[in-house]
Amino acid sequence: KLEAGVETAKLTYKVNDLAVEESKQQVKLDATTGYYTILQTMNALKVSQDSVAMMDAHLKNVQAQYGVGIVAKSDVLRSEVELADYQQKMIVAQNNYDLAISKFNNVVGLPLETEVKVKDVLQHVKYELSLADCITYAEAHRPENIQADYAVAIPKQAVKSAKSDKLPTVNAKASTGWSDKDFPGTEDNNWAVGLTASWNAFDSGVTSAKIKQSNSAVAKALQQAK
């Protein structure tokens, strides 16, 4: 029973250690995602700004043509509406960019209003690993998966502990002593050794019930791991 308790404590320690590693990985993922979100929203903002500039130039051209009677007033109004639409989209893009900056600052622990200047430009780079390879790597390295394995091993130790109640308990004891008017004493030395054993042969099925309960916990942990 003591061995099972020690092993359970070791496994629990490993589970908690993996929880720390999982938190570290999550922070890395959040920071990386935040960084690339900045690049993405920065590109979207640049596209919106270019679109507004292009539409503004187009509107000025249409207004000039209207001034000399080449196009109708409706063409000018249509261009004004399109420019307003692009300007609204640019405002949304600017807000998305500002929000991405704030989220990134929050992840890395900077004041939300800190100005962040990124040096990279978002571009498509083909990823060489296949999805199957990525899944295989994840199954072997993700802390949650390894935790699930330990979560199965822990109740197995509980089964071992429960079964120990069907075994006898043995205690050994040894002692020595002396008594004398002087210190240290040399007279009346005595010693004793003892060995006791006990075995609970009848417990009304309590031990068997605990073993069944522990086996059920193992089955549950296996299903959760799957």
TIDREN-999912 format. One record per residue (C-alpha): residue in three letters; x, y, z. Coordinates in Angstrom, 3 decimals. Each point is the difference from the previous one (the first is absolute). Example, Ala and Ser with C-alpha at 12.3 -4.5 7.8 and 13.67 -1.06 7.14 Angstrom:
2
ALA, 12.300, -4.500, 7.800;
SER, 1.370, 3.440, -0.660;
END
This chain:
226
LYS, 0.000, 0.000, 0.000;
LEU, 2.854, 2.404, 0.815;
GLU, 1.691, -0.764, -3.307;
ALA, -3.242, 0.782, -1.846;
GLY, -0.328, 3.263, 1.934;
VAL, 3.552, 1.028, -0.866;
GLU, -0.494, -0.856, -3.671;
THR, -3.285, 1.925, -0.063;
ALA, 1.753, 3.060, 1.444;
LYS, 2.708, -0.233, -2.678;
LEU, -2.581, -0.279, -2.776;
THR, -2.005, 2.908, 1.417;
TYR, 3.175, 2.102, 0.071;
LYS, 0.624, -0.801, -3.682;
VAL, -3.598, 0.932, -0.866;
ASN, 0.379, 3.370, 1.729;
ASP, 3.358, 0.554, -1.685;
LEU, -1.643, -0.633, -3.368;
ALA, -2.704, 2.518, 0.902;
VAL, 2.733, 2.620, 0.375;
GLU, 1.452, -0.995, -3.373;
GLU, -3.461, 0.225, -1.543;
SER, -0.356, 3.546, 1.336;
LYS, 3.391, 0.926, -1.468;
GLN, -1.007, -1.383, -3.389;
GLN, -3.278, 1.908, 0.139;
VAL, 1.834, 3.266, 0.714;
LYS, 2.337, -0.660, -2.945;
LEU, -2.973, -0.747, -2.247;
ASP, -1.894, 3.124, 1.132;
ALA, 3.048, 2.209, -0.572;
THR, 0.687, -1.503, -3.434;
THR, -3.653, 0.242, -1.024;
GLY, -0.119, 3.600, 1.225;
TYR, 3.087, 0.903, -2.011;
TYR, -1.300, -1.479, -3.244;
THR, -3.401, 1.591, 0.612;
ILE, 1.782, 3.360, 0.057;
LEU, 1.625, -0.806, -3.344;
GLN, -3.328, -1.122, -1.455;
THR, -1.963, 3.044, 1.153;
MET, 2.852, 2.290, -1.053;
ASN, -0.215, -1.405, -3.538;
ALA, -3.772, 0.379, -0.007;
LEU, 0.333, 3.608, 1.167;
LYS, 2.535, 0.740, -2.751;
VAL, -2.385, -1.433, -2.622;
SER, -2.855, 2.139, 1.374;
GLN, 2.137, 3.129, -0.023;
ASP, 1.052, -0.651, -3.607;
SER, -3.628, -0.592, -0.966;
VAL, -1.086, 3.287, 1.599;
ALA, 2.808, 1.883, -1.752;
MET, -0.899, -1.591, -3.327;
MET, -3.716, 0.737, 0.446;
ASP, 0.722, 3.568, 1.075;
ALA, 2.017, 0.559, -3.187;
HIS, -2.790, -1.595, -2.020;
LEU, -2.584, 2.313, 1.602;
LYS, 2.081, 3.077, -0.845;
ASN, 0.262, -1.203, -3.572;
VAL, -3.778, -0.537, -0.251;
GLN, -0.646, 3.430, 1.538;
ALA, 2.303, 1.570, -2.591;
GLN, -1.838, -1.816, -2.777;
TYR, -3.329, 1.128, 1.448;
GLY, 1.291, 3.562, 0.039;
VAL, 0.476, -0.048, -3.742;
GLY, -3.257, -1.857, -0.592;
ILE, 1.412, -3.395, -1.015;
VAL, -1.723, -2.083, 2.716;
ALA, -3.284, 0.285, 1.841;
LYS, -0.527, 1.065, 3.604;
SER, -0.970, -3.580, 0.868;
ASP, 3.534, -1.134, -0.859;
VAL, 1.382, 2.505, 2.510;
LEU, -2.429, -1.154, 2.686;
ARG, 0.836, -3.650, -0.666;
SER, 3.726, 0.718, 0.383;
GLU, -0.634, 1.928, 3.233;
VAL, -1.952, -2.938, 1.422;
GLU, 2.743, -2.438, -0.982;
LEU, 2.645, 2.224, 1.597;
ALA, -2.030, 0.199, 3.209;
ASP, -0.321, -3.790, -0.013;
TYR, 3.776, -0.452, -0.379;
GLN, 0.610, 2.545, 2.754;
GLN, -2.288, -1.936, 2.322;
LYS, 1.868, -3.222, -0.791;
MET, 3.280, 1.792, 0.739;
ILE, -1.327, 1.041, 3.425;
VAL, -0.878, -3.638, 0.749;
ALA, 3.465, -1.099, -1.178;
GLN, 1.635, 2.647, 2.203;
ASN, -2.029, -1.133, 3.014;
ASN, 0.947, -3.643, -0.655;
TYR, 3.660, 0.988, -0.170;
ASP, -0.189, 2.019, 3.229;
LEU, -1.781, -2.898, 1.716;
ALA, 2.665, -2.444, -1.186;
ILE, 2.706, 2.247, 1.474;
SER, -1.836, 0.191, 3.344;
LYS, -0.506, -3.777, 0.159;
PHE, 3.669, -0.624, -0.755;
ASN, 1.075, 2.497, 2.674;
ASN, -2.281, -1.727, 2.486;
VAL, 1.551, -3.412, -0.737;
VAL, 3.611, 1.158, 0.352;
GLY, -0.740, 2.192, 3.016;
LEU, 0.387, 3.466, -1.525;
PRO, -2.333, 2.963, 0.608;
LEU, -2.895, -0.297, -2.449;
GLU, 0.750, 3.361, -1.623;
THR, 3.649, -0.908, -0.755;
GLU, 0.871, 0.635, -3.645;
VAL, 1.317, -3.164, -1.644;
LYS, 1.966, 0.139, -3.240;
VAL, 0.398, -3.355, -1.707;
LYS, 2.881, -0.598, -2.398;
ASP, -1.480, -2.942, -1.921;
VAL, -2.481, -0.022, -2.854;
LEU, -2.677, -2.657, -0.141;
GLN, 0.516, -2.257, -2.974;
HIS, -0.999, -3.492, -0.989;
VAL, 2.644, -2.641, 0.700;
LYS, -0.813, -3.602, -0.839;
TYR, 0.115, -2.304, 3.037;
GLU, 1.866, -3.202, -0.824;
LEU, -1.443, -2.394, 2.615;
SER, -3.221, -1.809, -0.809;
LEU, -3.030, 0.096, 2.269;
ALA, 0.569, -3.661, 0.920;
ASP, 3.592, 0.754, 1.051;
CYS, -1.185, 2.938, 2.107;
ILE, -2.625, -2.130, 1.747;
THR, 2.560, -2.728, 0.729;
TYR, 2.400, 2.563, 1.472;
ALA, -2.765, 1.552, 2.084;
GLU, -1.097, -3.349, 1.394;
ALA, 3.556, -0.659, 1.178;
HIS, 0.801, 3.453, 1.397;
ARG, -3.131, 1.826, 1.116;
PRO, -0.121, 0.139, 3.831;
GLU, -3.726, -0.809, 0.046;
ASN, 0.646, -3.349, -1.687;
ILE, 2.782, -0.942, 2.399;
GLN, -2.154, 1.136, 2.921;
ALA, -2.724, -2.356, -1.196;
ASP, 2.453, -2.912, 0.130;
TYR, 0.937, 0.883, 3.568;
ALA, -3.684, 0.409, 0.830;
VAL, -0.404, -3.682, -0.880;
ALA, 3.057, -1.049, 2.006;
ILE, -1.161, 1.751, 3.187;
PRO, -3.230, -2.002, 0.511;
LYS, 1.968, -3.171, -0.783;
GLN, 2.042, 0.772, 3.096;
ALA, -3.286, 0.405, 1.873;
VAL, -0.894, -3.546, -1.055;
LYS, 3.336, -1.210, 1.367;
SER, -0.638, 1.848, 3.255;
ALA, -3.500, -1.442, 0.333;
LYS, 1.235, -3.551, -0.617;
SER, 2.574, 0.423, 2.763;
ASP, -2.815, -0.170, 2.548;
LYS, -0.330, -3.688, -0.849;
LEU, 3.583, -0.573, 1.104;
PRO, 1.323, -0.304, 3.562;
THR, 1.592, 2.983, 1.717;
VAL, 3.406, -0.710, 1.548;
ASN, 1.792, 2.245, 2.498;
ALA, 3.513, -0.478, 1.376;
LYS, 1.354, 1.792, 3.062;
ALA, 3.361, 0.063, 1.785;
SER, 1.073, 1.932, 3.118;
THR, 2.837, 0.287, 2.448;
GLY, 0.303, 1.779, 3.338;
TRP, 2.039, 0.456, 3.150;
SER, -0.321, 1.448, 3.470;
ASP, 2.799, 1.226, 2.283;
LYS, 0.775, 2.849, 2.366;
ASP, 2.736, 1.213, -2.354;
PHE, -0.271, 1.177, -3.592;
PRO, 0.407, -1.869, -2.203;
GLY, -1.160, -3.045, 1.820;
THR, 1.759, -3.332, -0.133;
GLU, -2.187, -2.087, 2.267;
ASP, -3.338, -1.647, -0.530;
ASN, 0.316, -0.001, -3.771;
ASN, -2.942, -1.597, -1.726;
TRP, -1.296, -0.495, -3.485;
ALA, -3.099, -1.293, -1.677;
VAL, -1.145, -0.917, -3.474;
GLY, -3.535, -0.695, -1.101;
LEU, -1.930, -1.031, -3.070;
THR, -3.750, 0.307, -0.349;
ALA, -2.291, -0.946, -2.836;
SER, -3.700, 0.611, -0.496;
TRP, -2.386, -1.075, -2.720;
ASN, -3.562, 1.193, -0.344;
ALA, -1.621, -3.131, -1.383;
PHE, -3.590, 1.234, 0.133;
ASP, -0.945, 3.618, -0.866;
SER, -3.538, -0.490, -1.353;
GLY, 1.193, 0.512, -3.594;
VAL, 1.349, 3.512, 0.580;
THR, 3.375, -0.756, -1.597;
SER, -1.596, -1.657, -3.017;
ALA, -2.258, 3.040, -0.456;
LYS, 3.018, 2.335, 0.129;
ILE, 1.779, -2.098, -2.635;
LYS, -3.056, 0.165, -2.280;
GLN, -0.214, 3.754, 0.544;
SER, 3.676, 0.411, -0.905;
ASN, -0.402, -2.157, -3.115;
SER, -2.920, 2.196, -1.058;
ALA, 2.199, 3.067, 0.433;
VAL, 2.574, -1.604, -2.316;
ALA, -2.668, -0.672, -2.632;
LYS, -1.231, 3.587, 0.279;
ALA, 3.533, 1.384, -0.365;
LEU, 0.532, -2.152, -3.110;
GLN, -3.141, 1.374, -1.611;
GLN, 0.988, 3.578, 0.849;
ALA, 3.460, -0.592, -1.445;
LYS, -1.501, -1.318, -3.230;
END
